[in-house]
């Protein structure tokens, strides 16, 4: 087995609205006893053999009176995500702001057990998500509008057990080069909880005009399996993760290992990658820290609650 150097979908950095930091203190009417602990801040630190790669960031979490997450703000990076909700509590919009990356807005349209994600600045893409009776993703289709028609670029099938995401399978058209389907993971950036891209499910079709044979069968490209601890995941209720390429964050427990198996177009295994994560916990079974440790670098997250 190799230490994993790939991801199914590309994680990209984004986002800012640092003025929100002035509101990071709690709501004076917040009933802490009835809601239980919630994340206040996550401090992340990357340490590498090359000191030039070292970095630290902290993310502040802001909530409304209904205990819904309304913003995540990176202190050092200045990245931010702001969330908005429908009257029934479902997410309706996410605004991503950043100094060094595109600012954009994701829209979420609900129809029964289907959610359609679109990006305001990218009208030629959409993600259509099917949910099970528990509101969990079971299938995500990424579509691109090309030559006056919607074309399916890829889809992902999700499997759940005991409210944890245990596997996901990504399928691509057989005529799309596998070079597009996975890219190097590398070291995670500080503030990694902000450094993913909900619009990657819209923009990673990689059709590039190759639509002539898209009616042929899709082939399974990547299978990811996850294992979990039996502790409480403090991110489980954050809808911004629920409909993203890091959907395992919406599991009830904390993911402690993953395995990625990459297949070739003939169905044979091309490569296998693994990761593992070490947690410490408080007496309430919430994580205090998470460590991802490799030969030349390590990445640590420390969790603070209110």
N, C-alpha and C positions, 0 to 999 in steps of 0.2 A: 504494500500500500504506500501511496505517496501522501505527504502532507498536502492538503488541498491548495491548489493555485487557480481554481476557477470558480465561477458562479454561473447559475443558469441564466440569470438576467443581470445586466450591468447596473451596478450601484453608482450613482453620480452625486456630486455634492450640490447643495443649493442653499438658498433662503435667507431674509432679514427683516427685523422690525424691532431693533434693540430698545426702543423707547418703552416697550412692554415690560422691561426689567423693573421699572419703577413700581409696577403693580405686583411684584412677585411675593409680597407679603400676603398672608391669608385673608380671606373674607371674614370680617368680625362676626358675622352671623353664621359662620360655618359650624355645623354640628359634627365635631370630630368623632364623637362616640358612636353615632348612628352609622356613619359612612365607613369607619375603619381607616387604617393608614393609606396614604396615597403618596406618590412620588412628588417630592419637592425639587430635588436636584440630582443630576447624575454627573459625576466628575469622571472624565476619561483621560487616560494617559497612555501614550505610545512611547516605549523605550526600545531603542535599537542599538546594535553595535556601532552604527554610524551615528554619532551624536547630532548630526545635522537633520536627521529624520525625527528626532524626538519632538513631541508636541503634547500639549495639555489643553483641554477645553472643559467647560461645564455647561450643562443644559438646564434651564429653569422651566418648570411646568406650571402653567396657569389654568385655573378652572373657573367655571361659572357657578351660579348659585345652585344649579342642579347637579353639581359634581362632575360635569362633563369637561374633558380637556378642551380648552379653547386656544392654547398657544404653547409652542415649544420654542425657546429662545436660547441660542448659543451665545455665551458670554464673550469668549475670545474671538470666535469666528464671526459673530454678528449674524449668523444664519437664523432663520425663523420659519415656522409654519403656523398659520392661524386657521382654526377650524370653525365652521358654522353648521347649524343643525336645523332640521325640520321640526315642526311642533311635536311630532311623534318620537323625537329623539334620534332619528337617523341622520347621518351626516349628509349635508347638502353641498358643501363647498369647502375647499382647502386652498388658501393663498400661500404661495411659497415665495419668499423674498431672500435675496442674497446680493452681496456686493460684487462677487466675482462670477456669478452665474446668472442664467436667465431667470427673470421673475415671471411667474406664470400662475394660473388659477386652474384647479381641477374642479369639475362639476360632477355631481353624482345624481343621476335620475333614477328614481325607484318605480318599479311596476311589479307588484306582488313579490315573488322571490327572485326577481331579476334586477340587477343594478347595472346601469350603463355609465361608464366614466368617459368624459371628454375633457379636452384641454382647450381653453379659450383661444390660445395662440396657435393651435394646431388642429384645424377643423377636419383634416384629412385622416384622422385616426380616432378610434374608439375601442374601448374594452367592454365586452359584454360578459357579465358575471352571473352565474346561476348559484343560488343559495339552497341549502337544505332547510329542514324545518327548525333547526337551531340557529339559523342565520349565518351559517358558515359557508365559505366558498367551496363548491364542489367542481366547478368548471369555470375557466376564464378564457375567453376568446379575444384575440387582438386582431382588429380589422383595419384595413387601409383603403381609402377611396382612391381608385386608380382607373383612368379612362372611363369615367362616368358609372363606375360600379364599385360596390364594396367587396373586397377580397380578403379572405381569411389568411392572415400571415402566420399565426401559430396558435396553439391552444395548450392549456395546462389543466390536468385533472388532479384534484386534491382528495385525499383520503383522511378521514378523521376517526379517532378512537378515544373514548372517554374524554371528549372535548379537547384533545390535543391533535394537531396536524402531524400525522405520522409519515406521510409520503406525498410527493407531487411528481407527476410525469409531464414532461414537456414534449410536444409533438410539433414537427415542422414538415412542410411539403418536401418531398424527396428530392426535388430539383434545386433546393436552396443549399449552398455550400455550408458545410459544418463549421467553416472558419468563422461564420457569423454567430454561431449559436452559444458559444461560451468564450469568456475572456478572462485574463489573469485577474485573480483576486488582489494580490499584493497585500501590503500592510493596510489595516483599516485606519482612517483618519480619526484624530481626536474629535469628540462630538459625534461619534458614529451613528447615534440614534437619529440624528438629523440628516446624515449623509447617505440617504438613499433617494431614489427618484420615483415617485408614483407615476410619472409620465413615461417611464421606460417601458411599461406594458403597452404603450401606444406607439412608441417610436422605434422599437426594436424588431419590427417586422423584417427588415433587410430584404424586401422584395426587389428593390432596385430594378424595376421594370421586368423582372423575370416572371411574367404572368402566363406564358404560353402553356405551361404544363401544370398549372396549379389545380387542375381537376383530378390529378392523379392522387393516389393514396398518400396520407401523411405517414411519417415514420417517427418512431419514438427516439428522441435524441438524448434526453437526460432524465434520470430518475434520482430523486433526492429522498433519503429516509432520515427521520429524526427520532432521537430518544430523549426522554425527559426525566427530571427529578420528580419528587412528590411534594414539592413546596409551592408557595403561591407566587404566580407571575404578576408583578405589579403593572405590567403593560397590557394585560389581557383585555381590558375594556376600551383601549384606544382604537377608535375606528379608522384612524389614519393608517394604521398598520394592517387592519383587517383586510383591506382591498389593495394590497401591494405585493411586491415580490418577496417581502419578508413577512409573510402571513403567519409564520410560526410564532411571531410575537403576540398573536391573539389567542394562543393556546393557554389553558388554565395553569399549566406548569411551566417550568423553565427548561428550555432546550439545552441539553448537556453534551450532545454529540450529533454530528450529521455525517452522512456518507453520500457522495455524488458519484454516480456511475454514468459514464458517457458512452453512448452506443454509436457504432458506425451505421451506414445506410443499409447494410445487410443484416443488422440486428445483433451483431457481435459486440462484445465489450471492447471499447477502445482504451479507456483509462478509468481509474478509480481514485477518488480523493477522499480524505477524511479530516475532520476537525473534532476537537473536544474542548470543553469549557469547564472550568473549576469554579464553584460557587462557595461562598460562606454565607451564613444566615443568622438572623437575629432570633430571639426567643419566640417571636410570633410567626416564624416560618417564612419570613420575607427575605429576599437576598440582600446582603450587605455589600458583596463584591463579586465580580466575575472576572476570571483570568483566562486569556487565550495566549498560550505560551509556545514559542517556536525557537529554533536554534539561534536565529540572528535577531529576533525581536519578540516583544511581548506587549500585550494590550490589556489594560485593566480598566474596568468600570466600577465606580463606587457609588452606592445608592443611598440617598438621604430622603427621609419621609417626614410628613407633617400630619 
